Amino acid sequence: MNRNKNLFTALLVSAGLCGSTSVTLHAQEPNPTAQTVPAQDSNEIKKQDNGIYIYRVKVVQRDLDAVNYLHRSGSTNIGFKGTALLPLAKGQAKVTSERGGIHIEARFQGLTPANGFGPEYLTYVLWAITPDGRPNNLGEVLPSNNKNNIEVTTALQSFGMIVTAEPYFSVTQPSDVVVLQNVIINDKTTGVLEKVNAHYSLLARGSYAQTEGSTSNLNPITRNEKSPLELYQANNAIRIAQDAGADKYAADIMAEAKQDLRNATDIDQNKKADRRLEITFARQAVQRAEDARLVTLRKQAAERQLNADNAKRDAEAAAQQSQLQAQQSQLEAERARAAQAEADADRARAEAAAAEAQARAAAANKSATDANAVREKLRSQLNSVLATSESARGLIVNMSDVLFDTGRYTLKPNTQISLAKVSGILQAYPGLKVQVEGYTDSVGSDAYNQKLSENRADAVRDFLVTQGVQPDNISATGYGKAKPVADNATAQGRSQNRRVNLVVSGDAIGVEQSSPDATPAPATPQ
């Protein structure tokens, strides 16, 4: 019975279950104190005597005993021993496996101010390291009177624990300034214990510039100073995020972090400062600065990947271009011969084009001459039936009002005979266009004259269509008393203004169709 109870107290992870493999941080952003790889090595992974460069950060590997705290197995104790960096430091933790997770109560002694290891270090953090090397920030260990207590919980079951010096509490990857690591207490850590080394990775100390002005951390900083340690951490976190480029890549988050820092600083300078509110703003500034730093690192990694992809594509394109150039070189001789042949062909085409242009010009001149002859012939034919004159709009056949009854639009018999003859003449020229335009004198209302002119024009159009003129080639419009050709003050003038005109145009006679207000353009030569 006692043996079974001891089995549930604590169990170190066996080598057969988790192995001893080295872990590199492909899924972790680097610790803010990590050393940046020189620019010339930024695109390479190079092994070094004391580590390897991964993601432009030097990674150091260490070993740690990982313990499996069996589910709901009760409490056990584990010790902490100072490393070579802080040999006088020590500690002990009570680890309780209970429903919902692992509860840890740890006590440490001998922790000196963290910035004794460098101006960028301001606090300590307790870490849980899983057997596969994954770190988990359990919480900040704040120095106070050489004694430090911390109570935290974690959902992990198998892990080892270390304490590292850090620039601020919210880091997500441990630095290599390991000052304490857990050790097995033979008389207190009971159960069947099989020790195994779980490899984990740390990030080497960098060469960050020292902070300046009121935030200078060259002297040890303790909780007994006027300003709280959290305010120094906030300044440090924002400075480190800025050095990483967060003002460019995460400007909105950095603005919030800086505002939190200003709030904390304003409270700190107040004699009646609310210390808890000041620390709240400072810690919020730290968290946001760390978020901005992580966002920056991810965006920078994406940029590097994009640049690498672009470089790869450029290299592939250059290789393809080189191959094309080689192929082109092989064709140079053939191209030279082809160029000469093309030049000869161009010369022949130019000569042919010149000859064609001359032919078109001659044809255009002949077409214009022919159109003039046809127009004169047509004018003579139409004039033998009704008075026909030539204008810029074409040939105008004038029908006076004597061809209609007074105030009527019915064609008189003689008018029909004349129009039948006109229709026969027009049908000999299928491409001609005819515009029938009706006009009146100024006697009577505008509406009456407009309607009369439209009716007379329509009557003439309809009769010509019945006589064989194509409907698509003839149109009718009434203009009322507009556009008089004589003075309406005299009877003779009014008689001349009462008329119907047939405006004949078309390519055959060299005149394009147009309205009375437009100046027609010459017809396109055929």
C-alpha positions, 0 to 999 in steps of 0.5 A, a space after each residue: 500500500 505504501 509503495 503504491 502511494 509513493 508511486 503517485 507522489 512524484 515520477 521523473 520522466 523515463 528515458 524510454 518515454 520522452 528521450 533526450 533530444 535537442 530542441 531548437 526554437 523554430 516555433 519561439 520568438 527570441 528572448 529580448 536579450 538575445 544576441 543578434 547574429 552579424 548581418 553577413 550571417 543573417 541568412 545562414 544557419 552556422 554551428 558555433 563552439 558554444 551554440 548554433 545560430 537559429 532565426 538570427 539568434 544564438 541558441 545555447 542548450 542545457 540539460 535539466 531533470 524533468 519530473 512527472 507529477 502524477 495526476 492528483 497524487 498529492 504533494 511533494 518537495 523539490 529543491 533548487 540549487 544555484 548555478 555557477 552564476 549565483 552559487 549561493 542562491 538556493 530554494 525549495 518548492 512544494 508541488 501539489 498535483 490536484 484536480 485542475 492542474 499543478 500548484 507550486 509554492 516556491 521559496 528562494 534565497 540569495 537572489 541578488 539584484 538581476 541587473 548585476 548580470 547586465 543593465 538589461 536584466 531587471 527581474 527574475 522569472 520562474 520557468 517550467 520546461 517540458 521534457 521536449 524543451 518547451 518553456 512556460 513562463 510561470 511568473 515573476 520572482 521579485 527580490 525582497 529582503 533576500 527572500 522570495 516567495 511565489 505561488 503559481 499554477 500550471 496545466 503541465 504535468 511533466 516538467 523541470 523548473 529553472 529561474 532566469 534573470 530577465 529584462 521584464 516579467 512577460 518574456 516568452 523565452 528564457 535567457 541563458 542567465 540561469 541562476 537556479 534550477 531544480 534538483 531532486 531532494 532524496 529524502 523529500 522527493 519520494 517515489 520511484 524516481 528515474 532521472 533523465 535529462 530533458 534538453 532545453 534551449 536558452 538564448 545567449 546574452 546580447 550586447 544591447 546598449 545601456 539605458 540612458 537618463 533616468 532609466 539607467 540601470 547600471 546600479 543595482 535596483 531593489 524594491 526599496 528604492 523610491 520608484 518601483 521595480 516595475 517602472 524600470 521594467 517598463 522603461 526597459 521593455 519599451 527600449 528593447 521593443 524600440 531597438 527591435 523595430 516595434 515603432 515601425 512594425 507595431 506602432 499602434 501597440 507601442 503607442 499604447 505601451 508608451 501611454 501606459 508608461 507615461 501614466 505610470 511615470 506621472 503617478 511616480 512623480 506625484 508625492 501622494 502616488 497610488 503605488 498599486 495603480 502605478 505598478 498596474 500601468 507599468 506592468 501593462 506597459 511591459 506586457 504591451 511592449 513585449 507584445 509589440 516586440 513579438 509582433 515585430 519579430 514575426 513581421 521581420 521574419 515574414 519579411 526575411 522569408 519574403 526576401 528569401 522567396 524573392 531572391 529565389 525567384 530572382 535567381 530562378 529568373 536569372 537562370 532562365 534569362 541566362 538560358 534564353 540568352 544562350 539560345 539567343 546567341 545560337 540564333 544570332 547568325 540566322 537572325 542576321 540573315 533573316 534581318 536582311 531578308 526582312 529589309 528586302 521585303 520591307 523595301 518591296 512592301 514600301 514600293 508596293 504601298 507607294 504604288 497603291 497610294 498612287 492608285 488610290 489617289 488616281 481612283 479618288 480623282 476619277 471618282 470625284 470626276 465621275 461623281 461630278 458628271 453623274 451629279 450634272 446628269 441627274 440635275 439635268 434629268 430632274 430639272 426637265 421635270 421640276 426646277 432643280 438647282 445645285 447646292 452644298 447639300 446636294 441637288 434641290 428639286 423645288 415643288 411650289 405650292 401650286 402643286 397642292 390645293 390651297 391649305 391642303 396637302 393632297 397632291 394634284 394630278 399634274 403633281 403626281 405625274 411629275 413625281 412619278 417621273 422623278 421617282 423613275 429617275 431616282 430609281 436609276 440611282 439606287 444609292 441616292 438619299 432623298 430628304 423631303 422638306 415642307 415649308 409654308 409662308 407666315 400666314 396663320 399660326 405656327 402650329 397650323 403652318 408646322 402641321 401643314 408643312 409636315 403633311 405636305 412633306 409626308 404626302 410627297 414621301 408616301 407617293 414616291 415610296 408607292 412609285 418604287 423609291 426605297 423607304 429606307 432612302 427617303 425621309 420627310 420633315 416639316 419646317 413650317 414657316 421657318 427658313 423662308 427664301 423670300 420676303 413674306 411681306 409680298 404675295 410673290 414672296 409668300 408664294 415662293 416660301 410655300 414649297 416642298 423641296 426634295 434634297 437629293 444626296 449620296 455617294 453617287 453624286 459626291 455629296 453626303 446627306 445633311 440637315 438644312 442647318 449643317 454644312 455637308 462634307 463631300 462624299 467618300 470617293 468610291 
